[in-house]
Amino acid sequence: MASNDLIDQIAERVEHLLLRQEELQRTNDLLAAQVRELSAERDQMRSRLSAARARVEALIERLPVNASTPPGDSA
């Protein structure tokens, strides 16, 4: 009888561990999907930043040379 109780306890623990492993696998899958999503979002934001930076640099190049001198300053 004692060995049956031990086997039942072991079987119960194994079942519990299998359930826990499945739960952790689902959590891991969700986190991996979130990482992929955030990485894609980061890449998109980097691309948008680069485009905005290029537009600002182009605008700066179009400014007249004397535009940086404050009005009334005849140095």
Secondary structure, DSSP 8 states (H G I E B T S, - for coil): -HHHHHHHHHHHHHHHHHHHHHHHHHHHHHHHHHHHHHHHHHHHHHHHHHHHHHHHHHHHHHS-GGGGS-TT---
